[in-house]
Amino acid sequence: MIPRAAWRGDRRLRINLDVGAKSARVASIWLVDGPAVQRPALSGPYIARIDVNGETVLLQSLGDPMIMRGIARPKEHGHHYLTQARGSVVIDVPLSTGPVINDISVRIADLGKVRNRPTDYKALVELFDVKVRGFRLVASVGAPDLAMHPDWDAVATLVGIAAVTTGGFEIYVDRAGQYRWRLRRPDGQIVADSGQGYRDRAACEFDLRWIRSSGLQSPIRSLDIN
């Protein structure tokens, strides 16, 4: 029996992600009754960190989504494995009665090459902020990515989250594993981007904060006019 202390929320969003080596795509979203469960030890090679309104609410241990295990062939012992370019994982986002949900963030990391890899909750949460050697961020999915999916409006209505009708800035991970920002209009069109990748999220966030705080006051220079 799972102890009540391990329960997170009273219902949860389930997000099916199509995951590649350095990216993820939202495949489907649905609502499930019942709490998510926080396991005391997380030893899988992949770890998902789920944040709601800026606070970490759950860690999930995942197998390598790019490795598929097959059943034994007739008259042969054991299993065989297949490495594929993309795989699928299901992420739980705990939901509770309380503050309105303004932001959801899901980050998936490959910890297979982290030496002396921890398995406890606190140390694993810190790995996402410290980025030790061997840590590899595979994908980052946020509220704008969820809002672009056709399932979102129906789910948001059931949960009590207002459907996203405004555009906004997004931080994402590119194919080279670097952080970038982009500005998306309410209709989903991208109208501006960072133009360069950042090796760490903090540097990307620093420039984005400057743009948000200084952009309206910055002068417009007409370089196209002689």
Secondary structure, 3 states (H helix, E strand, C coil): CCCHHHEECCEEEEEEEEECCCCEEEEEEEEEECCEECCCCCCCCEEEEEEECCEEEEEEEECCCCEEEECCCCCCCCCEEEECCCEEEEEEEEECCCCCCCCEEEEEEECCCCCCCCCCHHHHHHHHHHCCCCCEEEEEEEHHHHHCCCCHHHHHHHHCCCCCCCCEEEEEECCCCCEEEEEECCCCCEEEECCCCECCHHHHHHHHHHHHHHHHHCCCCCCCCC
